[in-house]
Amino acid sequence: MKFRTVSQLRGEVTVPGDKSISHRSVMFGSIAKGTTEIHNFLEGADCLSTISCFRNMGIDIENKNGIITVHGNGLRGLKAPNCVLECGNSGTTTRLISGILAPQTFDVTLTGDESIQKRPMKRIMEPLSMMGADITSIRDNGCAPLMIHGKQLHGIHYHSKVASAQVKSAVLLAGLYADGKTTVTEPKLSRNHTELMLRFFGADVHTSGTTATVLPAAELYGNKIHVPGDISSSVYFVAAGLIIPNSEIMIKNVGINPTRDGLIRVCKAMGADITLLNENHDYSEPTADILVRTSSLKGTIIEGDIIPTMIDELPTVALMACFAEGTTVIRDAAELKVKESNRIAIMVQNLKAMGADVEETEDGMIIHGGKPLHGSIIDTKKDHRIAMTFAVAAMAAEGETEILDADCVNISYPEFYKDLMTLAK
């Protein structure tokens, strides 16, 4: 797919439902008793993989007029699938469902696409095994495919080596079935959607600082979920509005959970003209409209506790830094290496191809801003976030840019290119 420079972007856009919350709403609804109704569900490939997995375990899941209805069979109501469970490209599906499957009374095999089969699963295998789970990597390389033999689990206190909501969630979900309380302590606080939603479904979950504890559950109960817009999908429009001249973009109904709002904080540190409007805190997940206008950005340092709150947004922030005055340093972001691609290496490679002054470090990037970008051929490595980031970059660069495997955006945002082009006036 080819893109060229645009003179401005103006208008409103509504981004799809939050991917993390969409995954969890189906999973938790499936192991809850009764009906769960999900509004604004993200119908991207990753979340559809989650639906497929639970349908294969006997859960009736309907999609009518964009509303997903999950007819849960209760905490012990999953049935043994008669096939291998395919998780597609979804790390969230693979890791979280492992926590649910480990304490079941049946055996199951999990697999996924080529990317998933390279992503690290030891990070969930280790704590689940400490709980008594029988979970193995079939190829003995710490990656999918995984074989899980259902076992009775024990509560533990796990000190996670990484600040990862997927690791924390896998352990907490397994803890619902354990014989005692289960606690996870992280080095830094990761996104807390699991804790909030489990509590909403009736689980006994407590949090203190970077520690979350769940008690064994007798039952969860179906609920009504309103999924907010995904802040990780809003970042492309935030960046476009800030770096493309004469632009003003309103992004509607975006989730601004404090464990996910690092993007807003970094934008403000860079001097961005960014405003939150119509804030709504009525639900467990707060939302707001985000208004951005073209801005003169300045370099900043991004490190430490803020990194887990914006890990998926960092590639696009690196693009923004190319248009900022001065130097931006991204540290403590080694987690970017084990996403759908090595996002540090891929961002540096592609930004350099467009003329940026950027260097790769062991755990991040150093970007020297102010060097004009020009069109190039972008190898996305089939990573949806890389493709969307460079669609924005192309609109701000001189000349024409070609994005290879551009359709990988279907993983999280099937209508992305259409929404982006409607803003070009």
ZALUMVEX-724439 format. One line per 4 residues: number of its first residue (from 1); their letters; for each residue z, x, y of N, C-alpha, C. Coordinates in steps of 0.1 Angstrom, whole numbers, plus 5000, padded with zeros to 4 digits. Layout:
<nodes>
NUM) A) Z,X,Y,Z,X,Y,Z,X,Y | ...
</nodes>
This chain:
<nodes>
1) MKFR) 5000,5009,4988,5000,5000,5000,5000,5009,5012 | 4992,5005,5023,4990,5013,5034,4997,5007,5047 | 5002,5015,5055,5009,5010,5068,5004,5019,5079 | 5004,5012,5091,5001,5020,5103,5012,5017,5114
5) TVSQ) 5011,5025,5125,5020,5024,5136,5019,5009,5142 | 5031,5004,5146,5032,4992,5153,5038,4994,5167 | 5034,4986,5177,5039,4988,5190,5053,4983,5193 | 5056,4972,5185,5070,4966,5186,5072,4957,5175
9) LRGE) 5085,4953,5173,5089,4943,5163,5098,4933,5170 | 5096,4921,5168,5104,4911,5175,5105,4898,5166 | 5117,4892,5167,5119,4879,5160,5132,4879,5151 | 5132,4869,5143,5144,4867,5134,5140,4869,5119
13) VTVP) 5149,4873,5111,5147,4874,5097,5159,4871,5089 | 5158,4865,5078,5169,4862,5069,5167,4870,5056 | 5176,4879,5054,5174,4888,5042,5179,4881,5030 | 5175,4885,5018,5180,4878,5005,5195,4879,5003
17) GDKS) 5200,4871,4994,5214,4872,4991,5218,4886,4986 | 5231,4888,4988,5236,4901,4984,5235,4904,4969 | 5229,4915,4965,5226,4918,4951,5239,4920,4943 | 5249,4927,4949,5262,4929,4942,5269,4916,4939
21) ISHR) 5269,4907,4949,5276,4894,4947,5268,4885,4938 | 5254,4885,4939,5246,4877,4930,5248,4881,4915 | 5248,4894,4912,5251,4898,4898,5265,4892,4894 | 5275,4894,4902,5289,4891,4898,5290,4875,4896
25) SVMF) 5283,4868,4905,5285,4853,4904,5280,4848,4891 | 5269,4854,4885,5264,4850,4872,5273,4854,4861 | 5277,4867,4862,5286,4872,4851,5299,4865,4850 | 5305,4863,4862,5319,4856,4862,5317,4841,4858
29) GSIA) 5306,4835,4863,5304,4821,4860,5302,4819,4845 | 5295,4829,4838,5292,4829,4824,5305,4829,4816 | 5315,4837,4820,5327,4838,4812,5339,4829,4818 | 5335,4820,4827,5344,4810,4832,5342,4797,4825
33) KGTT) 5352,4789,4826,5352,4775,4820,5346,4766,4830 | 5336,4758,4827,5330,4748,4836,5318,4754,4843 | 5314,4747,4854,5301,4749,4860,5303,4758,4873 | 5295,4768,4875,5294,4776,4887,5281,4773,4894
37) EIHN) 5281,4770,4906,5269,4767,4914,5268,4778,4925 | 5256,4785,4924,5254,4796,4932,5242,4794,4942 | 5246,4795,4955,5236,4793,4966,5232,4806,4972 | 5219,4807,4976,5214,4820,4982,5214,4831,4972
41) FLEG) 5212,4828,4959,5212,4839,4949,5199,4847,4951 | 5201,4860,4949,5190,4870,4950,5181,4869,4937 | 5169,4864,4938,5160,4863,4927,5151,4875,4925 | 5158,4887,4926,5151,4900,4924,5152,4903,4909
45) ADCL) 5144,4913,4905,5143,4917,4891,5156,4921,4885 | 5165,4928,4893,5178,4933,4888,5187,4921,4884 | 5188,4911,4893,5197,4900,4891,5191,4891,4880 | 5178,4890,4879,5172,4882,4868,5175,4888,4855
49) STIS) 5176,4902,4854,5180,4908,4842,5194,4904,4838 | 5203,4902,4847,5217,4897,4844,5216,4883,4838 | 5208,4874,4844,5207,4861,4839,5201,4861,4825 | 5191,4869,4822,5185,4870,4809,5195,4875,4799
53) CFRN) 5204,4885,4802,5214,4889,4792,5223,4878,4788 | 5228,4871,4798,5238,4860,4795,5231,4848,4788 | 5219,4845,4791,5212,4835,4784,5211,4839,4769 | 5209,4852,4767,5208,4856,4753,5221,4856,4746
57) MGID) 5232,4854,4753,5245,4852,4747,5250,4838,4747 | 5240,4829,4748,5243,4814,4747,5248,4807,4759 | 5246,4813,4771,5250,4806,4783,5238,4799,4789 | 5240,4786,4792,5229,4778,4798,5229,4780,4813
61) IENK) 5218,4786,4818,5217,4789,4833,5205,4783,4838 | 5206,4774,4848,5195,4767,4854,5192,4772,4867 | 5179,4771,4871,5174,4774,4885,5166,4762,4890 | 5172,4754,4899,5165,4743,4905,5166,4744,4920
65) NGII) 5154,4745,4926,5153,4745,4940,5161,4757,4946 | 5161,4768,4939,5168,4780,4945,5183,4780,4942 | 5188,4770,4936,5203,4769,4933,5204,4772,4918 | 5212,4783,4916,5215,4787,4902,5228,4780,4897
69) TVHG) 5227,4773,4886,5238,4766,4880,5241,4773,4866 | 5253,4778,4865,5258,4785,4853,5268,4776,4846 | 5265,4772,4834,5274,4764,4826,5282,4773,4817 | 5293,4777,4822,5302,4787,4815,5308,4782,4803
73) NGLR) 5310,4791,4793,5316,4787,4780,5330,4792,4779 | 5336,4798,4790,5349,4803,4790,5350,4817,4786 | 5362,4823,4787,5364,4837,4786,5360,4842,4772 | 5362,4834,4762,5359,4837,4748,5346,4830,4743
77) GLKA) 5338,4826,4752,5327,4817,4748,5313,4824,4746 | 5312,4837,4748,5299,4843,4746,5296,4844,4731 | 5283,4844,4728,5279,4844,4714,5271,4857,4711 | 5271,4862,4699,5264,4874,4696,5249,4872,4698
81) PNCV) 5242,4881,4706,5228,4879,4708,5220,4883,4696 | 5208,4877,4694,5200,4880,4682,5190,4891,4686 | 5192,4898,4697,5183,4908,4702,5190,4919,4710 | 5184,4930,4713,5189,4940,4722,5189,4934,4736
85) LECG) 5200,4936,4743,5201,4931,4757,5194,4941,4766 | 5184,4935,4773,5176,4944,4782,5181,4942,4797 | 5185,4954,4802,5191,4954,4816,5181,4958,4826 | 5168,4960,4822,5158,4964,4832,5162,4977,4839
89) NSGT) 5161,4976,4853,5164,4987,4861,5178,4987,4867 | 5186,4978,4862,5199,4974,4869,5211,4982,4863 | 5215,4991,4871,5228,4998,4868,5240,4989,4868 | 5240,4980,4878,5251,4970,4879,5252,4962,4866
93) TTRL) 5241,4957,4861,5241,4949,4849,5246,4957,4837 | 5241,4969,4836,5244,4978,4824,5259,4981,4824 | 5264,4985,4836,5278,4990,4836,5288,4978,4836 | 5286,4968,4844,5296,4957,4844,5296,4949,4831
97) ISGI) 5284,4947,4825,5284,4939,4813,5290,4946,4802 | 5291,4960,4802,5298,4968,4792,5312,4965,4792 | 5318,4962,4804,5332,4959,4804,5335,4945,4798 | 5326,4936,4800,5327,4923,4794,5325,4923,4779
101) LAPQ) 5315,4931,4774,5312,4932,4760,5321,4939,4751 | 5328,4950,4757,5337,4958,4749,5348,4950,4741 | 5354,4940,4747,5364,4933,4740,5360,4920,4732 | 5346,4918,4731,5342,4907,4724,5344,4908,4708
105) TFDV) 5341,4898,4701,5342,4898,4686,5329,4901,4679 | 5319,4906,4687,5306,4909,4681,5301,4922,4686 | 5291,4927,4680,5284,4940,4683,5271,4937,4691 | 5268,4947,4700,5256,4945,4708,5251,4958,4712
109) TLTG) 5237,4959,4714,5231,4970,4720,5225,4967,4733 | 5228,4976,4743,5223,4975,4757,5212,4986,4759 | 5201,4982,4766,5192,4992,4770,5186,4988,4783 | 5176,4996,4788,5170,4993,4801,5157,5001,4802
113) DESI) 5152,5001,4814,5139,5008,4816,5141,5023,4816 | 5130,5031,4819,5131,5045,4818,5141,5051,4828 | 5143,5045,4840,5153,5049,4849,5167,5047,4844 | 5170,5036,4839,5183,5033,4834,5187,5042,4823
117) QKRP) 5177,5046,4815,5180,5055,4803,5182,5069,4807 | 5182,5072,4821,5186,5085,4826,5198,5085,4834 | 5203,5073,4837,5215,5072,4846,5228,5074,4839 | 5238,5080,4845,5250,5083,4838,5259,5071,4834
121) MKRI) 5262,5070,4821,5270,5059,4816,5284,5064,4811 | 5286,5077,4811,5299,5083,4806,5310,5078,4816 | 5306,5076,4828,5316,5072,4838,5323,5058,4834 | 5316,5050,4827,5322,5037,4822,5326,5039,4807
125) MEPL) 5319,5047,4800,5323,5049,4786,5337,5055,4784 | 5340,5064,4793,5353,5071,4792,5365,5062,4794 | 5366,5054,4805,5377,5045,4807,5378,5034,4796 | 5366,5029,4793,5366,5018,4783,5371,5023,4769
129) SMMG) 5367,5035,4766,5371,5041,4753,5387,5044,4754 | 5392,5047,4765,5406,5049,4767,5414,5036,4764 | 5407,5024,4767,5413,5011,4765,5411,5007,4750 | 5404,5015,4742,5402,5012,4728,5388,5007,4724
133) ADIT) 5379,5007,4734,5366,5003,4732,5358,5012,4722 | 5349,5007,4715,5340,5014,4706,5326,5014,4713 | 5323,5023,4722,5311,5023,4729,5304,5037,4728 | 5292,5038,4724,5286,5051,4722,5272,5051,4728
137) SIRD) 5267,5062,4732,5254,5065,4736,5245,5068,4724 | 5236,5059,4721,5228,5060,4709,5221,5074,4707 | 5216,5079,4719,5210,5092,4718,5219,5103,4721 | 5232,5100,4722,5243,5110,4724,5240,5119,4737
141) NGCA) 5235,5112,4747,5233,5119,4760,5240,5113,4772 | 5250,5104,4768,5257,5098,4779,5250,5087,4787 | 5239,5083,4782,5230,5073,4789,5227,5062,4779 | 5221,5051,4785,5216,5040,4776,5204,5045,4768
145) PLMI) 5202,5039,4757,5208,5027,4751,5223,5029,4747 | 5231,5019,4748,5245,5019,4744,5247,5010,4732 | 5255,5014,4723,5259,5005,4712,5274,5002,4714 | 5277,4989,4714,5291,4985,4717,5296,4976,4705
149) HGKQ) 5306,4980,4698,5313,4973,4688,5325,4966,4693 | 5326,4953,4694,5337,4946,4700,5350,4950,4694 | 5360,4953,4702,5374,4956,4698,5384,4950,4706 | 5397,4949,4701,5408,4945,4710,5411,4957,4719
153) LHGI) 5413,4954,4732,5415,4964,4742,5430,4964,4746 | 5434,4976,4752,5447,4978,4757,5446,4981,4772 | 5456,4976,4780,5457,4979,4794,5460,4993,4797 | 5454,4999,4807,5456,5013,4811,5457,5014,4826
157) HYHS) 5461,5026,4831,5460,5029,4845,5450,5040,4845 | 5438,5037,4851,5427,5047,4851,5425,5053,4865 | 5425,5066,4866,5423,5073,4878,5408,5077,4878 | 5400,5070,4885,5385,5072,4885,5382,5085,4893
161) KVAS) 5372,5092,4887,5368,5105,4893,5359,5102,4905 | 5352,5090,4905,5343,5087,4916,5347,5074,4922 | 5344,5072,4935,5346,5059,4942,5333,5051,4938 | 5334,5043,4928,5323,5035,4923,5328,5021,4920
165) AQVK) 5322,5011,4926,5325,4997,4923,5321,4993,4909 | 5311,5000,4904,5306,4996,4891,5316,5001,4880 | 5321,5013,4882,5332,5018,4873,5344,5010,4874 | 5349,5007,4886,5361,4999,4888,5359,4985,4882
169) SAVL) 5347,4979,4884,5345,4966,4879,5344,4965,4864 | 5338,4975,4858,5337,4975,4843,5351,4975,4837 | 5360,4983,4843,5374,4985,4838,5382,4972,4840 | 5381,4966,4852,5388,4954,4856,5383,4942,4847
173) LAGL) 5370,4941,4844,5365,4930,4836,5370,4932,4822 | 5370,4944,4817,5376,4946,4803,5391,4943,4803 | 5397,4945,4815,5412,4942,4816,5415,4927,4815 | 5405,4919,4818,5408,4904,4816,5411,4901,4802
177) YADG) 5406,4909,4792,5408,4906,4778,5419,4915,4772 | 5425,4925,4779,5434,4935,4774,5447,4928,4771 | 5456,4936,4764,5469,4932,4760,5480,4935,4770 | 5476,4940,4782,5486,4943,4792,5478,4945,4805
181) KTTV) 5485,4948,4816,5479,4950,4829,5470,4962,4829 | 5459,4961,4836,5449,4972,4838,5448,4975,4852 | 5449,4988,4855,5449,4993,4869,5438,5004,4871 | 5431,5004,4882,5421,5014,4885,5425,5020,4899
185) TEPK) 5426,5033,4900,5428,5040,4913,5416,5048,4916 | 5410,5047,4927,5399,5054,4931,5402,5065,4941 | 5394,5076,4942,5396,5086,4953,5394,5081,4967 | 5384,5071,4968,5382,5064,4980,5379,5050,4977
189) LSRN) 5381,5041,4986,5379,5027,4983,5364,5023,4982 | 5360,5018,4971,5346,5013,4969,5346,4998,4972 | 5333,4992,4973,5332,4978,4976,5341,4969,4967 | 5346,4959,4972,5357,4951,4965,5352,4937,4961
193) HTEL) 5339,4935,4959,5334,4922,4956,5340,4916,4943 | 5342,4925,4933,5348,4921,4920,5362,4915,4922 | 5370,4923,4930,5384,4918,4932,5385,4905,4939 | 5377,4903,4949,5376,4891,4957,5372,4879,4948
197) MLRF) 5361,4881,4941,5355,4870,4933,5363,4867,4921 | 5369,4877,4914,5377,4874,4903,5389,4865,4907 | 5395,4869,4918,5406,4861,4924,5401,4846,4927 | 5389,4845,4932,5383,4832,4935,5381,4824,4922
201) FGAD) 5379,4830,4911,5377,4823,4898,5390,4821,4891 | 5401,4826,4897,5414,4823,4891,5421,4834,4884 | 5415,4846,4885,5422,4858,4878,5434,4863,4887 | 5443,4869,4880,5455,4875,4887,5451,4890,4891
205) VHTS) 5446,4892,4903,5442,4905,4907,5450,4909,4920 | 5455,4921,4920,5462,4926,4931,5456,4939,4936 | 5456,4942,4949,5451,4954,4954,5461,4961,4964 | 5461,4974,4964,5469,4981,4973,5462,4995,4976
209) GTTA) 5457,4996,4988,5450,5009,4991,5438,5010,4983 | 5437,5021,4975,5425,5023,4967,5428,5020,4952 | 5439,5012,4950,5443,5008,4936,5441,4993,4934 | 5435,4989,4923,5433,4975,4920,5439,4972,4906
213) TVLP) 5446,4961,4904,5452,4958,4892,5449,4944,4888 | 5445,4942,4875,5443,4928,4869,5452,4926,4857 | 5457,4914,4856,5465,4910,4844,5456,4903,4834 | 5459,4903,4822,5451,4896,4812,5450,4881,4816
217) AAEL) 5438,4875,4814,5436,4861,4818,5435,4852,4806 | 5441,4840,4807,5439,4830,4797,5426,4823,4799 | 5421,4822,4812,5409,4815,4814,5405,4818,4829 | 5392,4818,4831,5386,4817,4845,5380,4803,4846
221) YGNK) 5378,4799,4859,5373,4786,4861,5361,4786,4871 | 5350,4778,4867,5338,4778,4875,5341,4774,4890 | 5332,4779,4898,5334,4777,4913,5320,4776,4920 | 5321,4773,4933,5309,4773,4941,5308,4785,4949
225) IHVP) 5297,4792,4948,5295,4805,4955,5284,4804,4965 | 5287,4808,4977,5277,4810,4988,5275,4825,4990 | 5263,4830,4985,5261,4844,4986,5256,4848,5000 | 5263,4857,5007,5258,4861,5020,5246,4870,5019
229) GDIS) 5239,4871,5030,5227,4881,5031,5232,4895,5028 | 5224,4903,5021,5227,4916,5017,5226,4926,5028 | 5237,4932,5032,5237,4942,5043,5228,4954,5039 | 5227,4957,5026,5218,4968,5021,5203,4964,5023
233) SSVY) 5200,4951,5023,5186,4947,5026,5184,4946,5042 | 5195,4944,5049,5194,4943,5064,5191,4957,5070 | 5195,4968,5063,5194,4981,5070,5180,4984,5074 | 5169,4980,5067,5156,4983,5070,5152,4977,5084
237) FVAA) 5157,4965,5086,5154,4958,5099,5162,4963,5110 | 5175,4967,5107,5183,4974,5117,5176,4987,5121 | 5172,4995,5112,5165,5008,5115,5152,5005,5123 | 5144,4996,5118,5132,4993,5125,5134,4988,5140
241) GLII) 5144,4980,5142,5147,4975,5155,5152,4986,5164 | 5159,4996,5159,5164,5007,5167,5154,5017,5170 | 5145,5021,5161,5136,5032,5163,5122,5029,5168 | 5117,5016,5166,5104,5013,5170,5105,5007,5185
245) PNSE) 5097,5012,5194,5098,5009,5208,5097,4994,5211 | 5104,4989,5221,5103,4976,5226,5106,4965,5216 | 5115,4968,5207,5119,4959,5196,5132,4952,5198 | 5133,4940,5193,5145,4932,5193,5145,4923,5180
249) IMIK) 5154,4925,5171,5154,4918,5158,5168,4912,5156 | 5168,4899,5152,5180,4892,5148,5180,4891,5133 | 5190,4896,5126,5191,4894,5111,5202,4884,5108 | 5199,4873,5102,5208,4862,5101,5217,4863,5089
253) NVGI) 5229,4858,5091,5239,4856,5080,5240,4867,5070 | 5244,4879,5075,5246,4891,5067,5260,4893,5064 | 5263,4897,5051,5277,4900,5047,5282,4912,5054 | 5294,4911,5060,5300,4922,5067,5314,4926,5061
257) NPTR) 5315,4925,5048,5327,4929,5041,5331,4943,5046 | 5344,4945,5049,5348,4958,5054,5346,4969,5045 | 5344,4967,5032,5341,4977,5022,5326,4980,5022 | 5318,4973,5030,5304,4975,5030,5298,4977,5044
261) DGLI) 5307,4978,5054,5302,4977,5068,5300,4991,5074 | 5299,5002,5066,5298,5015,5072,5285,5016,5080 | 5275,5009,5077,5262,5009,5084,5265,5005,5099 | 5273,4995,5101,5276,4990,5115,5283,5001,5122
265) RVCK) 5293,5007,5116,5301,5017,5122,5293,5030,5126 | 5284,5034,5117,5276,5046,5119,5266,5043,5130 | 5260,5031,5130,5250,5028,5141,5257,5029,5154 | 5269,5024,5155,5276,5024,5168,5280,5039,5172
269) AMGA) 5283,5047,5162,5286,5061,5165,5273,5068,5170 | 5261,5063,5166,5249,5069,5170,5244,5064,5183 | 5252,5055,5189,5248,5049,5202,5238,5037,5201 | 5237,5031,5190,5228,5020,5188,5232,5007,5196
273) DITL) 5222,5000,5200,5224,4987,5207,5224,4977,5195 | 5236,4975,5190,5238,4966,5178,5250,4957,5181 | 5248,4944,5179,5258,4934,5182,5260,4924,5170 | 5272,4921,5167,5275,4911,5157,5277,4897,5164
277) LNEN) 5270,4887,5160,5271,4874,5166,5275,4864,5155 | 5281,4853,5159,5284,4841,5150,5291,4846,5138 | 5302,4854,5140,5310,4859,5128,5317,4847,5122 | 5317,4847,5108,5323,4836,5100,5332,4842,5090
281) HDYS) 5344,4839,5090,5354,4844,5081,5360,4833,5072 | 5353,4822,5071,5358,4810,5064,5358,4813,5049 | 5349,4821,5044,5349,4824,5029,5355,4837,5026 | 5356,4841,5014,5362,4854,5010,5353,4865,5015
285) EPTA) 5340,4863,5016,5330,4873,5021,5326,4869,5035 | 5331,4877,5046,5327,4874,5059,5313,4877,5062 | 5307,4869,5072,5293,4871,5075,5291,4871,5090 | 5280,4876,5095,5276,4876,5109,5261,4877,5110
289) DILV) 5256,4873,5122,5242,4876,5126,5242,4890,5132 | 5232,4898,5129,5232,4912,5135,5220,4913,5145 | 5222,4916,5157,5212,4917,5167,5210,4932,5171 | 5198,4937,5169,5195,4951,5172,5184,4952,5182
293) RTSS) 5185,4962,5191,5174,4964,5201,5171,4979,5201 | 5159,4983,5205,5155,4997,5205,5165,5005,5213 | 5169,5016,5207,5180,5024,5213,5176,5039,5213 | 5183,5046,5222,5182,5061,5222,5194,5066,5214
297) LKGT) 5191,5070,5202,5201,5074,5192,5205,5088,5194 | 5217,5091,5190,5222,5105,5190,5227,5109,5176 | 5227,5121,5172,5231,5126,5159,5246,5124,5157 | 5250,5124,5145,5264,5122,5141,5267,5128,5128
301) IIEG) 5280,5129,5124,5284,5134,5111,5289,5122,5103 | 5283,5120,5091,5287,5109,5082,5293,5115,5069 | 5305,5112,5067,5312,5119,5056,5325,5111,5052 | 5331,5115,5041,5344,5110,5037,5344,5096,5033
305) DIIP) 5355,5089,5038,5358,5075,5033,5346,5065,5036 | 5338,5068,5046,5328,5058,5050,5316,5058,5040 | 5315,5069,5033,5303,5070,5024,5302,5059,5013 | 5313,5056,5006,5312,5044,4997,5308,5031,5003
309) TMID) 5311,5029,5016,5308,5017,5023,5294,5015,5027 | 5286,5025,5024,5272,5025,5029,5263,5033,5020 | 5266,5035,5007,5259,5045,4999,5244,5041,4998 | 5241,5028,4997,5227,5023,4995,5220,5024,5008
313) ELPT) 5227,5024,5019,5220,5025,5032,5217,5039,5037 | 5223,5049,5031,5222,5063,5036,5207,5068,5037 | 5199,5064,5027,5185,5069,5029,5178,5064,5042 | 5181,5052,5045,5175,5046,5058,5182,5052,5070
317) VALM) 5195,5054,5069,5202,5061,5080,5196,5075,5083 | 5192,5082,5072,5186,5095,5073,5173,5094,5081 | 5165,5083,5078,5153,5081,5086,5157,5079,5101 | 5167,5070,5104,5171,5068,5118,5174,5081,5125
321) ACFA) 5181,5090,5117,5185,5103,5123,5173,5112,5127 | 5161,5110,5121,5150,5117,5125,5145,5113,5139 | 5149,5102,5144,5146,5097,5157,5157,5099,5167 | 5168,5105,5163,5180,5107,5171,5179,5120,5178
325) EGTT) 5186,5121,5190,5188,5134,5196,5199,5142,5190 | 5195,5154,5186,5206,5163,5180,5205,5162,5165 | 5216,5167,5159,5216,5169,5144,5226,5159,5138 | 5221,5153,5127,5229,5144,5119,5232,5151,5105
329) VIRD) 5245,5151,5101,5249,5157,5089,5254,5146,5079 | 5249,5145,5067,5254,5136,5057,5261,5144,5046 | 5274,5142,5044,5281,5149,5034,5288,5139,5024 | 5293,5145,5013,5301,5137,5003,5293,5126,4997
333) AAEL) 5279,5128,4996,5270,5117,4992,5263,5121,4979 | 5269,5129,4970,5263,5134,4958,5259,5122,4949 | 5266,5110,4951,5263,5098,4943,5248,5094,4945 | 5242,5098,4956,5228,5095,4958,5219,5101,4948
337) KVKE) 5224,5111,4941,5215,5118,4931,5214,5110,4918 | 5223,5101,4916,5223,5093,4903,5220,5078,4905 | 5212,5075,4915,5208,5062,4917,5195,5060,4910 | 5186,5050,4914,5174,5048,4907,5165,5060,4907
341) SNRI) 5167,5069,4917,5161,5082,4917,5171,5092,4923 | 5168,5105,4924,5176,5114,4932,5173,5112,4946 | 5180,5103,4953,5176,5099,4966,5178,5110,4977 | 5186,5120,4974,5186,5131,4984,5173,5139,4983
345) AIMV) 5169,5143,4971,5157,5151,4970,5145,5143,4974 | 5144,5130,4970,5132,5122,4974,5131,5120,4989 | 5142,5117,4995,5142,5115,5010,5138,5128,5017 | 5143,5139,5013,5140,5152,5019,5125,5155,5017
349) QNLK) 5120,5153,5005,5106,5156,5002,5097,5147,5010 | 5099,5134,5011,5090,5125,5018,5092,5127,5033 | 5104,5129,5038,5105,5130,5053,5098,5143,5057 | 5100,5154,5049,5093,5166,5053,5078,5164,5053
353) AMGA) 5073,5156,5044,5058,5153,5043,5053,5146,5056 | 5063,5139,5062,5059,5132,5074,5062,5140,5087 | 5067,5152,5085,5069,5161,5096,5083,5163,5101 | 5093,5157,5094,5107,5157,5098,5113,5171,5096
357) DVEE) 5123,5175,5104,5130,5187,5102,5143,5183,5095 | 5143,5184,5081,5154,5180,5073,5156,5189,5062 | 5168,5192,5058,5171,5200,5047,5181,5194,5037 | 5179,5197,5024,5188,5192,5014,5200,5200,5012
361) TEDG) 5211,5194,5010,5224,5201,5007,5229,5196,4993 | 5239,5202,4988,5244,5199,4975,5249,5184,4974 | 5254,5179,4985,5259,5165,4985,5254,5157,4997 | 5243,5160,5002,5237,5152,5013,5225,5159,5020
365) MIIH) 5224,5157,5033,5213,5162,5041,5217,5166,5054 | 5209,5175,5060,5210,5178,5075,5197,5175,5081 | 5198,5166,5091,5186,5162,5098,5186,5166,5112 | 5176,5173,5117,5175,5177,5131,5165,5168,5137
369) GGKP) 5170,5159,5146,5162,5148,5151,5152,5153,5162 | 5143,5143,5165,5135,5145,5177,5121,5151,5174 | 5118,5153,5161,5104,5158,5158,5096,5146,5154 | 5085,5144,5160,5076,5132,5158,5072,5132,5143
373) LHGS) 5072,5120,5137,5067,5118,5124,5052,5114,5124 | 5045,5118,5113,5031,5114,5111,5029,5108,5098 | 5018,5101,5096,5015,5095,5083,5014,5104,5072 | 5016,5099,5060,5016,5108,5048,5014,5099,5036
377) IIDT) 5013,5105,5024,5014,5098,5012,5028,5099,5006 | 5035,5087,5004,5049,5087,5000,5050,5084,4985 | 5056,5093,4978,5059,5090,4964,5073,5084,4963 | 5074,5071,4959,5087,5064,4959,5095,5067,4946
381) KKDH) 5089,5073,4936,5095,5074,4923,5099,5060,4918 | 5092,5050,4922,5095,5036,4918,5109,5032,4922 | 5114,5037,4933,5128,5034,4938,5126,5024,4950 | 5131,5012,4948,5129,5002,4958,5134,5005,4972
385) RIAM) 5145,5012,4973,5151,5016,4986,5143,5027,4993 | 5137,5035,4985,5128,5045,4991,5115,5039,4997 | 5110,5029,4989,5098,5022,4994,5100,5015,5007 | 5111,5008,5008,5114,5000,5020,5117,5009,5032
389) TFAV) 5124,5020,5029,5127,5029,5040,5114,5035,5046 | 5105,5038,5037,5093,5045,5043,5082,5035,5048 | 5084,5022,5045,5076,5012,5051,5080,5011,5066 | 5093,5012,5069,5097,5013,5083,5093,5026,5089
393) AAMA) 5095,5037,5082,5091,5050,5088,5076,5050,5092 | 5068,5044,5083,5053,5043,5086,5050,5036,5099 | 5058,5025,5102,5055,5018,5114,5060,5025,5127 | 5068,5035,5125,5073,5043,5136,5066,5056,5137
397) AEGE) 5057,5060,5128,5050,5073,5127,5036,5071,5133 | 5030,5083,5136,5016,5083,5140,5007,5082,5128 | 4996,5075,5129,4986,5075,5119,4990,5065,5107 | 4983,5068,5096,4985,5059,5084,4993,5065,5073
401) TEIL) 5001,5057,5067,5010,5061,5056,5006,5053,5044 | 5005,5059,5032,5003,5052,5020,5015,5053,5011 | 5021,5042,5006,5033,5042,4998,5028,5039,4984 | 5031,5048,4975,5028,5046,4961,5038,5038,4954
405) DADC) 5034,5030,4944,5043,5021,4937,5051,5012,4946 | 5044,5007,4956,5051,4999,4966,5057,4986,4961 | 5052,4981,4950,5057,4969,4944,5071,4970,4938 | 5077,4982,4937,5090,4984,4932,5101,4976,4940
409) VNIS) 5097,4972,4952,5107,4964,4961,5111,4951,4954 | 5103,4947,4944,5106,4934,4937,5120,4935,4930 | 5125,4947,4928,5138,4949,4922,5149,4942,4930 | 5148,4943,4943,5159,4937,4952,5154,4928,4963
413) YPEF) 5141,4929,4967,5136,4921,4979,5121,4919,4977 | 5118,4909,4969,5103,4906,4966,5095,4903,4979 | 5101,4897,4989,5094,4892,5001,5095,4902,5012 | 5099,4915,5009,5102,4924,5020,5090,4927,5029
417) YKDL) 5078,4930,5023,5067,4934,5032,5063,4922,5040 | 5063,4910,5035,5059,4898,5042,5069,4896,5054 | 5082,4897,5051,5092,4895,5062,5090,4906,5073 | 5087,4918,5069,5086,4929,5079,5074,4927,5087
421) MTLA) 5063,4923,5081,5050,4921,5089,5051,4909,5099 | 5059,4899,5095,5060,4887,5104,5067,4891,5118 | 5074,4903,5118,5080,4907,5130,5071,4915,5139 | 5059,4919,5134,5050,4927,5142,5042,4918,5151
425) K) 5044,4920,5164,5037,4911,5173,5025,4918,5180
</nodes>
